[in-house]
Amino acid sequence: MNNNDDERDGLLAEAVGLREEGRQEEARDRLLELAVRYPDDAEVAYQTAWAHDVLGLEAEAVPFYERALKGPGTGLTEEDRRGALLGLGSTFRILGRYEEAVATLRAAVEEFPADGALRTFLAMALFNTGEHQESAQLLLRLVATTSDDPYVRRYRAAIEYYARDLNETV
């Protein structure tokens, strides 16, 4: 690691620390400076997107999420990649860009099928596109497979069965 990497890591840690302390505007300013200095850095782009999202600046977050996710080897950790995919999909949904939200979140669920948060956000986006049945199916399967509620667990098989065809009455 060279001095440039050390400097970048220190500045990034500082900016993330500011965001975590609730100093979102300062964090955003620092991250915007870093994004200019390191335009191809996926982690900087992801943190910059997140800083915008926290402030309700969703439209400004999108290009940073897209930059963070660009290319096959983005350099993001698996956890940050999940977060960036969820952030971008959720942001598209908030902006009313429902088809893009569904496409982003479908791809994310394909990549991370065990991630219940991604499936939940996909269900919301599907609801917004009028895909109510698929939305409900996703949520029912999620509840059936992840709930700790003893009554849900008792009826897990029935919930999963009916999730396949919500219109079945017999």
N, C-alpha and C positions, 0 to 999 in steps of 0.2 A: 504494500500500500504506500502510495507516495503522499507528499504533503498536501497536494490538491484533494486527494481522497479524504485525508484526515480533516481538512478544513470543511469540505462538503458535509461530512458526517457530523461534525460539531455544529455547524449552522443548521442542519436539518433537525438534529436532536433539540436544539434550542427552540426552533419554530414549533415543533411538535409539543414541546414542554409548555410553550405559551398557550397553545390551543387547549391542552389538558388542564391548565390553570384557569381557563375561562377567559383568556385574553385573545379572543378570536380575531379581532381586527388586526392586532399586532402580528399574530401568527400568519394571517393572510398576507400582510405586507411583506413579511420576511420570506414567505414561500413564493410569492410572486417574483421577488428578486432572485431567489434560487432558481426558479423556473426559467428565467432569462439566462442566467449563468450556465445552467445545465439543461438545455432544451431536450436532450435525448435521454434524460434520466427518468426511468419509469417510477421509481419510488418518490422522487420529488414531485412528479406530475400527480401521482396518486394522493399524496399528502396535500397538495395544492387544491385538488378537486374537493377533498374532504373539508378543507378549510372554507371553501366557498359554500358547500352544502350546509355546513353548520350555521352559516350566516343567512341561509335562505336565498342564496344566490345561485339557484340551480342552473340557470341558463349559462352562467359563467363557468360552472363546474364541468359541464359536458366535454368541452375540448380537452380539458386536463385528464378526465377519465379516459377519453379515447386515446390520448397520447400515452397514458400509462399502460394501456392494453394493446397498443399497436405492435404488431410483429409477433412471431412465435416465441422468441426468447426475450421476454420483456425485462427480466431481471427482478420481477416481483417475487416475494415469497408466496407460497401457496395460500397462506392466510390473507395476505394483501391482495392477491389476485381475486380471491373470493369476494373480499370487501369491495374491490373496484368494480367487479361485475354486478354485485348487488347494488352498489351506489349508482352506477350508470343506468341499470334497469329501473331502479326506483326513481331516479331523477327524470328519465324519459317519461315515466308514468305521471309524475307530478306536473310535468310540463304539458301533459295531454298528448304526448307522442306515444300512444298506446301500442301501435304495431311494432315500433322500435323497442319498446319496453318488453313486449312478449318475445320478440326475436332474441334480444340480449339475455333475458332470463331463461328462455328455453335452452339456449346454448350453455348457460351457466349451470343449469340443472343437469344437462347431459355430462358436463365436465365434473360436476360435484353432486352426484345423485343422492348422497346421504345428507346433504345440507338442507335441513328443514326450513331455515329462513329463506333460502332461495326459492324453495317450492311455495312458501307462503306469499312471497312477493310476486311470483309468477301467477298464482291464483288471483291476486288482486288485479294484476294487469289483464288477465283473461276476462275477469268480470267486466272490466272497463271496455273490452272489445266485444262484449255481448256473448262471450263463450261461457255462459253461466253454468252449464252442466259440467264442463271440464274443470272449471274453477271449483265447484262444489266437490267434485270427485277428488281433486288434489287435496283439498282441505280435510275431507272425510278420511282419506287414507293417512294423512299426516296425524290426525287426531287418533285414529285407530292404532297406529304403530308407535306413537310417542307418548301417549297420555299415561300418567301415573294414577289417574283416577280409577279406583277399583271397579266402579260401575261401567266405565268405558271399557276397561280390560275384560270385564265379564262378557261384554257384547262385541268384542273386537271382530270376531269372525262374521257376525251379522253385518256390522258396519262396513267391513271390507267387501262383503258380498254385494250389498246394496249400492256401494260406491261405484261398482262396475256398471250398474244400470239403475239409476235413480227412479226411473219410471216403472220399474217392476213392482207389482202390488201383490203378487201371489207368492 
